[in-house]
């Protein structure tokens, strides 16, 4: 493996510590990724309690299967996000299937898959926004959440108008990948490619 392709040292060390059964490592991992995991689960499920359960399940899985992370496939953060997505989608499918059965089968599997795709795109978009560099995220937040145009965004960020436009364009290009990846049912937010 080329030096530039080596996974971050923290990721490798964390996996080794988890494999040794270090409870402190799980605590560190939780502190670092709990908000990401809960946020992604909540985006998919739209339910606080269900997101809490998925969060617990994700960290239990990581604790029990630290060897499931392959550093060659990408960062630990992406693996945890993909695991979260997979477990949240499984829970969404189970919940929706149970609701269909309770309602006497009204609704369809196409409707369920549409909900899963929508939740997947939303989760991937959240993951992309949280993972993008702070300058891009700040520009997008100003432009879209605070309704600033590129001139106001430039002034607020203390950059040139050209730089503000560049940041907005790059941020939007990154976000467009959320929709592209979500075109396949159950598309994960990152790591690997298997849902």
C-alpha positions as CSV (number, residue, x, y, z in Angstrom):
1,X,0.0,0.0,0.0
2,X,1.4,3.4,-1.0
3,X,2.1,5.8,1.9
4,X,-0.5,8.3,0.8
5,X,-3.2,5.5,0.7
6,X,-2.5,4.4,4.3
7,X,-5.4,4.9,6.6
8,X,-5.1,7.5,9.3
9,X,-3.1,6.4,12.3
10,X,-5.9,7.1,14.7
11,X,-8.2,4.7,12.7
12,X,-5.7,1.9,12.8
13,X,-4.9,2.4,16.5
14,X,-8.6,2.6,17.4
15,X,-9.3,-0.7,15.6
16,X,-6.4,-2.4,17.4
17,X,-7.6,-1.1,20.8
18,X,-11.1,-2.3,20.1
19,X,-9.8,-5.7,19.1
20,X,-8.0,-5.9,22.4
21,X,-11.2,-5.2,24.2
22,X,-10.3,-1.8,25.6
23,X,-13.5,-0.2,27.0
24,X,-11.8,3.2,27.0
25,X,-11.4,2.9,23.2
26,X,-15.2,2.3,22.8
27,X,-15.8,5.4,25.0
28,X,-13.4,7.5,22.7
29,X,-15.1,6.2,19.6
30,X,-18.5,7.0,21.0
31,X,-17.4,10.5,22.0
32,X,-16.1,11.1,18.5
33,X,-18.9,9.6,16.4
34,X,-22.1,9.4,18.5
35,X,-23.6,12.6,17.1
36,X,-22.8,11.5,13.6
37,X,-24.4,8.1,14.2
38,X,-27.5,9.4,16.0
39,X,-27.9,12.2,13.4
40,X,-27.8,9.8,10.4
41,X,-30.1,7.3,12.2
42,X,-32.6,10.1,12.9
43,X,-32.5,11.3,9.4
44,X,-33.3,7.8,8.1
45,X,-35.9,7.0,10.7
46,X,-37.4,10.3,11.7
47,X,-37.8,9.1,15.2
48,X,-35.7,9.9,18.3
49,X,-36.3,6.7,20.1
50,X,-35.5,4.6,17.1
51,X,-32.4,6.6,16.4
52,X,-31.3,6.0,20.0
53,X,-31.8,2.2,19.5
54,X,-29.8,2.3,16.2
55,X,-27.0,4.3,17.9
56,X,-26.8,1.7,20.7
57,X,-26.8,-1.1,18.1
58,X,-24.0,0.5,16.0
59,X,-21.7,0.8,18.9
60,X,-22.5,-2.7,20.1
61,X,-21.7,-4.0,16.7
62,X,-18.4,-2.1,16.5
63,X,-17.5,-3.4,20.0
64,X,-18.3,-7.0,19.0
65,X,-16.8,-6.9,15.5
66,X,-13.9,-4.4,15.3
67,X,-12.4,-6.6,12.6
68,X,-15.3,-5.7,10.4
69,X,-13.5,-2.4,9.6
70,X,-11.0,-2.7,6.8
71,X,-8.7,0.3,6.8
72,X,-8.0,-0.3,3.1
73,X,-11.6,0.5,2.3
74,X,-11.6,4.0,3.8
75,X,-11.7,5.9,7.1
76,X,-13.3,4.5,10.2
77,X,-15.8,7.4,10.1
78,X,-17.1,6.2,6.8
79,X,-17.4,2.6,8.0
80,X,-19.3,3.7,11.1
81,X,-21.6,5.9,8.9
82,X,-22.2,3.0,6.5
83,X,-23.0,0.6,9.4
84,X,-25.4,3.2,10.8
85,X,-27.1,3.6,7.5
86,X,-27.5,-0.2,7.0
87,X,-28.9,-0.7,10.5
88,X,-31.2,2.3,10.2
89,X,-32.6,1.1,6.8
90,X,-33.1,-2.4,8.2
91,X,-35.1,-0.9,11.1
92,X,-37.1,1.4,8.7
93,X,-37.9,-1.6,6.5
94,X,-39.0,-3.7,9.5
95,X,-41.1,-0.8,10.9
96,X,-42.8,0.0,7.6
97,X,-43.4,-3.7,6.9
98,X,-45.0,-4.1,10.3
99,X,-47.2,-1.0,9.7
100,X,-48.3,-2.4,6.3
101,X,-49.2,-5.7,7.9
102,X,-51.1,-3.9,10.7
103,X,-53.0,-1.8,8.1
104,X,-54.1,-5.0,6.2
105,X,-51.5,-4.7,3.5
106,X,-52.5,-1.3,2.3
107,X,-49.5,0.3,0.6
108,X,-46.9,-1.3,-1.5
109,X,-43.3,-2.5,-1.5
110,X,-42.6,0.2,-4.1
111,X,-43.8,2.8,-1.6
112,X,-41.5,1.3,1.0
113,X,-38.5,1.4,-1.3
114,X,-39.3,5.0,-2.2
115,X,-39.2,5.9,1.5
116,X,-35.9,4.0,1.9
117,X,-34.4,5.8,-1.1
118,X,-35.6,9.2,0.2
119,X,-34.2,8.5,3.6
120,X,-30.9,7.3,2.1
121,X,-30.5,10.5,0.0
122,X,-31.2,12.6,3.1
123,X,-28.8,10.7,5.2
124,X,-26.0,10.9,2.6
125,X,-26.6,14.6,2.2
126,X,-26.3,15.1,6.0
127,X,-23.1,13.0,6.0
128,X,-21.6,15.0,3.1
129,X,-22.4,18.3,4.7
130,X,-20.9,17.2,8.0
131,X,-17.8,15.8,6.3
132,X,-17.1,18.7,4.0
133,X,-14.4,21.3,4.8
134,X,-15.6,24.0,7.2
135,X,-15.2,26.8,4.5
136,X,-17.5,25.0,2.1
137,X,-20.0,24.1,4.8
138,X,-20.0,27.7,6.1
139,X,-20.7,29.1,2.7
140,X,-23.6,26.7,2.1
141,X,-25.1,27.4,5.5
142,X,-25.1,31.1,4.9
143,X,-26.5,30.8,1.4
144,X,-29.2,28.2,2.0
145,X,-30.2,28.4,5.6
146,X,-29.7,32.2,6.1
147,X,-30.7,33.1,2.5
148,X,-27.6,35.1,1.7
149,X,-26.6,35.7,-1.9
150,X,-23.0,35.1,-2.9
151,X,-22.1,38.8,-2.3
152,X,-23.5,38.7,1.3
153,X,-21.8,35.3,1.8
154,X,-18.5,36.7,0.7
155,X,-18.8,39.7,3.1
156,X,-19.9,37.5,6.0
157,X,-17.0,35.1,5.4
158,X,-14.4,37.9,4.7
159,X,-13.5,36.4,1.3
160,X,-13.8,37.7,-2.3
161,X,-17.0,37.2,-4.3
162,X,-15.2,34.8,-6.6
163,X,-14.1,32.7,-3.6
164,X,-17.6,32.7,-2.2
165,X,-18.9,31.5,-5.6
166,X,-16.2,28.9,-5.8
167,X,-17.1,27.5,-2.3
168,X,-20.8,27.5,-3.1
169,X,-20.2,25.7,-6.4
170,X,-17.9,23.1,-4.8
171,X,-20.3,22.5,-1.9
172,X,-23.2,22.0,-4.3
173,X,-21.2,19.6,-6.4
174,X,-20.5,17.5,-3.3
175,X,-24.2,17.6,-2.4
176,X,-25.2,16.5,-5.8
177,X,-23.4,13.2,-5.2
178,X,-26.0,12.5,-2.4
179,X,-28.8,12.3,-5.0
180,X,-26.7,10.3,-7.5
181,X,-25.7,7.7,-4.9
182,X,-29.3,7.5,-3.6
183,X,-30.6,6.5,-6.9
184,X,-29.9,2.8,-6.0
185,X,-32.2,1.5,-3.3
186,X,-30.3,1.4,0.1
187,X,-27.2,3.2,-1.2
188,X,-24.9,3.7,1.8
189,X,-23.5,7.1,2.8
190,X,-19.9,6.1,2.0
191,X,-17.6,3.3,2.7
192,X,-17.3,0.3,0.5
193,X,-20.5,0.1,-1.5
194,X,-22.6,-2.6,0.1
195,X,-25.7,-1.6,2.0
